[in-house]
Amino acid sequence: MNPKFSIVYPTKDRPDYLYYCLKSAKLQTFENFEVIISDNSQYQSAKPVYSEFLNDPRFKYFWTGGHLAMADNFSFVLKLAKGDYVTVLTDKVTLLPSALEVANKILQINIFLGACFG
């Protein structure tokens, strides 16, 4: 089953920030999601942070080789997303634990209203 939400984090040399982002994703009350990390650091600075999440198959790490422009890093990570809905977050953005649950409820309401009035 594909994830409903893809949360993508294109990052470069900010592992301390990224750690809190990944922690906030792990705490989501809605569980049908994936997190994709695109590490654009020359020295794979996000890899040690990701290692804490290795046992959770929803978390995926990719290394770009450390040579992409920012826009190219965003494009790279977007191509990896498999969710029905994708959000690109910077490595400074954390999520409230109910963020995806609220987003899912809003989507369901909009789908219902579209079916009724569409």
Secondary structure, DSSP 8 states (H G I E B T S, - for coil): ---SEEEEEEESS-HHHHHHHHHHHHT-S---EEEEEEE--TT-TTHHHHGGGTT-TTEEEEE--S---HHHHHHHHHTT--SSEEEE--TT----TTHHHHHHHHHHHHHHHHHHH-
